[in-house]
Amino acid sequence: MARAAVPGGLKTRRSWRPARVVERRPETATAATLALDVPGWPGHEAGQHVDVRLTADDGYQAARSYSLAAPADGERIEITVQEVADGEVSSYLADDARSGDSVEVRGPVGGWFVWKQADGGPVLLVAGGSGVVPLMAMIRSRNGVSPAPFRLIYSVRSPEDRIFDHELRRRAIEDSGLDVSFIYTRTAPDDEARPVGRITVDDLVSPGWTPESKPTVYVCGPTGFVESVSDLLVGLGHDPGRIKTERFGPSGP
């Protein structure tokens, strides 16, 4: 399976770099986006992630991986962190981090789950919970520079859990090449026609492309979600070689 080239040499990407929080934006009650200035950042592709390390006053260190939420912008990067119950790193980043705080980052990491402007489309994005973060980086990377049609199917527990909600809705209105559909697994808006429940074949058929359109598909979310969606897509006839997946722990819808 071919792997995409990633910016920066291997040694550069494996080195820890000092980073400073320059902005914090709440996304939901339990998620926030942090903009970080990282001197010497080598750049990255949409879909990659970074390792973030915290160091306590007593020298104790803890590191976790987080997807990059925005395209490369010089030495500034963005991550969107969903708080995990009892998560020592996510709790600090999502709740307590403020402008001026210092952390360390390492990366970019990953070369397969990426989308570049030259890749074109169509592109089908399927997200579960905070799995929307790397897919949002792809949507933002596409904006204004690529005519590739994108569709996002975004599964969340409730309307309150929609990360990037206002931006996604605005982009879907302003950009005819982007379609956004929400799926609710526990609580839905009063005007939502679809019953609450996990993603089904009908959800993938109606708002997504047919296998004959040969879309490149990116699926990101909790492990169970990714496995279920991938199985549904293959069952519909999508080429497994065109389905790229990224998964994380048990949190999510």
SEVEX-380892 format. One line per field, with one value per residue (C-alpha): residue in three letters; x, y, z. Coordinates in steps of 0.5 Angstrom, whole numbers, plus 2048, in hexadecimal, padded with zeros to 3 digits. Layout:
type = (ALA  ...)
u = (X  ...)
v = (Y  ...)
w = (Z  ...)
END
This chain:
type = (MET  ALA  ARG  ALA  ALA  VAL  PRO  GLY  GLY  LEU  LYS  THR  ARG  ARG  SER  TRP  ARG  PRO  ALA  ARG  VAL  VAL  GLU  ARG  ARG  PRO  GLU  THR  ALA  THR  ALA  ALA  THR  LEU  ALA  LEU  ASP  VAL  PRO  GLY  TRP  PRO  GLY  HIS  GLU  ALA  GLY  GLN  HIS  VAL  ASP  VAL  ARG  LEU  THR  ALA  ASP  ASP  GLY  TYR  GLN  ALA  ALA  ARG  SER  TYR  SER  LEU  ALA  ALA  PRO  ALA  ASP  GLY  GLU  ARG  ILE  GLU  ILE  THR  VAL  GLN  GLU  VAL  ALA  ASP  GLY  GLU  VAL  SER  SER  TYR  LEU  ALA  ASP  ASP  ALA  ARG  SER  GLY  ASP  SER  VAL  GLU  VAL  ARG  GLY  PRO  VAL  GLY  GLY  TRP  PHE  VAL  TRP  LYS  GLN  ALA  ASP  GLY  GLY  PRO  VAL  LEU  LEU  VAL  ALA  GLY  GLY  SER  GLY  VAL  VAL  PRO  LEU  MET  ALA  MET  ILE  ARG  SER  ARG  ASN  GLY  VAL  SER  PRO  ALA  PRO  PHE  ARG  LEU  ILE  TYR  SER  VAL  ARG  SER  PRO  GLU  ASP  ARG  ILE  PHE  ASP  HIS  GLU  LEU  ARG  ARG  ARG  ALA  ILE  GLU  ASP  SER  GLY  LEU  ASP  VAL  SER  PHE  ILE  TYR  THR  ARG  THR  ALA  PRO  ASP  ASP  GLU  ALA  ARG  PRO  VAL  GLY  ARG  ILE  THR  VAL  ASP  ASP  LEU  VAL  SER  PRO  GLY  TRP  THR  PRO  GLU  SER  LYS  PRO  THR  VAL  TYR  VAL  CYS  GLY  PRO  THR  GLY  PHE  VAL  GLU  SER  VAL  SER  ASP  LEU  LEU  VAL  GLY  LEU  GLY  HIS  ASP  PRO  GLY  ARG  ILE  LYS  THR  GLU  ARG  PHE  GLY  PRO  SER  GLY  PRO)
u = (800  803  804  804  80B  80A  80E  814  81A  819  81D  81A  813  815  818  814  813  811  80A  806  7FE  7FC  7F5  7EF  7E8  7E3  7DF  7DB  7DA  7DF  7E4  7E8  7ED  7F4  7F8  800  806  80B  812  815  80F  810  809  804  7FE  7F7  7F6  7FC  7FD  802  804  803  807  806  80B  809  80D  810  812  80C  80B  805  804  7FE  7FC  7F8  7F5  7F7  7F1  7F3  7F8  7FF  800  807  809  802  7FE  7F7  7F5  7EE  7ED  7E7  7E8  7E8  7E6  7EC  7F0  7F6  7F8  7F2  7EF  7F4  7F4  7ED  7EB  7F1  7F6  7F6  7FA  801  802  807  807  80B  80A  80C  80B  807  806  802  803  7FD  7F7  7F8  7F4  7F8  7F6  7F9  7F5  7EE  7E8  7E2  7E3  7DF  7E0  7DD  7DE  7DC  7DD  7E3  7E5  7E3  7EA  7EE  7E9  7E7  7EF  7ED  7E7  7EB  7F1  7EC  7E9  7EA  7EF  7EC  7E6  7E6  7DF  7DE  7D9  7D9  7D5  7D6  7D3  7D2  7CE  7CA  7CA  7CE  7D4  7D5  7DC  7DD  7D6  7D5  7DB  7D9  7D2  7D4  7D9  7D3  7CF  7D5  7D8  7D4  7DA  7D9  7D3  7D2  7CD  7CD  7CB  7C8  7C9  7C6  7C2  7C0  7BD  7B6  7B5  7BA  7B6  7BB  7BA  7C0  7C4  7CB  7CD  7CA  7CB  7C5  7C9  7CF  7CB  7C7  7CC  7D2  7D5  7D3  7D9  7D9  7DB  7E1  7E2  7E8  7E5  7E8  7E5  7E7  7E4  7E4  7E6  7DF  7DD  7E2  7E2  7DA  7DA  7E0  7DC  7D6  7DA  7DD  7D6  7D3  7D9  7DE  7E5  7E9  7EF  7EC  7E9  7EE  7ED  7EF  7ED  7EE  7EB  7E4  7E2  7DD  7D6)
v = (800  807  80C  813  817  81C  823  823  81D  818  81B  821  81E  81A  820  823  82A  830  833  838  839  83F  83E  83A  839  835  830  82D  82C  827  828  82E  830  833  837  836  839  834  837  834  830  82C  82C  827  824  823  81D  81C  81D  81F  81D  822  821  824  825  826  82A  824  821  81C  81C  819  819  818  819  81E  81F  825  829  82E  82F  831  838  83A  838  838  832  830  82A  829  825  821  820  818  816  816  818  81C  81F  820  823  828  82A  82A  82E  831  833  83B  840  840  839  834  82D  829  826  821  81F  820  818  814  814  80F  813  819  81D  822  827  823  81D  820  81C  81A  81A  816  818  814  816  814  819  81C  818  81E  822  81F  81F  827  828  825  829  830  82E  82D  833  838  834  82E  82C  825  824  822  81F  81E  819  81B  816  819  818  81E  825  828  823  826  828  82E  82F  836  836  82F  832  838  835  830  836  83A  835  831  82C  82A  826  824  820  81E  818  818  811  813  81A  81E  825  825  826  820  81B  816  811  811  80B  809  80A  805  803  808  80E  80C  80B  812  817  814  812  80B  806  808  80F  80C  811  811  810  812  80F  811  810  80B  804  801  806  806  7FE  7FF  804  801  7FA  7FE  802  7FB  7F8  7FD  7FC  801  7FF  7FE  801  807  807  80A  80A  80D  80B  80C  80A  808  80F  812  811)
w = (800  7FE  803  802  803  809  80B  80E  80F  814  819  819  81A  820  824  829  828  82D  82B  82E  82F  82B  82B  82E  82A  82E  829  82D  835  835  82F  82D  828  829  825  826  824  822  820  81B  819  813  810  80F  80B  80C  810  814  81C  821  828  82D  834  83A  840  847  84C  84F  848  847  840  83C  834  830  828  825  81E  81B  81A  814  80E  80F  811  812  819  81B  81C  81F  823  825  82C  82E  836  838  83F  844  83E  841  83A  837  83D  83E  836  836  83C  83F  83A  838  834  836  839  836  834  82F  829  824  81D  818  819  813  80C  809  80C  809  803  7FF  7FA  7F4  7F6  7F3  7F5  7F6  7FD  802  809  80F  816  81D  823  823  81D  819  81B  815  811  812  810  80A  809  80B  806  800  801  7FB  7F8  7F6  7F2  7F5  7F7  7FF  803  80A  80E  816  81B  822  828  829  825  82B  829  822  822  81D  81C  81A  815  812  811  80E  809  807  805  802  7FE  7F9  7F9  800  803  80B  80E  815  818  820  824  82A  82A  824  822  822  81B  819  814  815  81C  821  820  81D  816  811  80A  808  80B  807  801  801  803  800  7F9  7F6  7F5  7ED  7EF  7F2  7F8  7FC  803  80A  810  817  81E  823  821  821  81D  818  817  817  811  80E  80D  80B  805  803  803  7FF  7F9  7FB  7F9  800  7FD  7FD  804  809  810  817  81E  825  82C  82E  82F  82A  827)
END
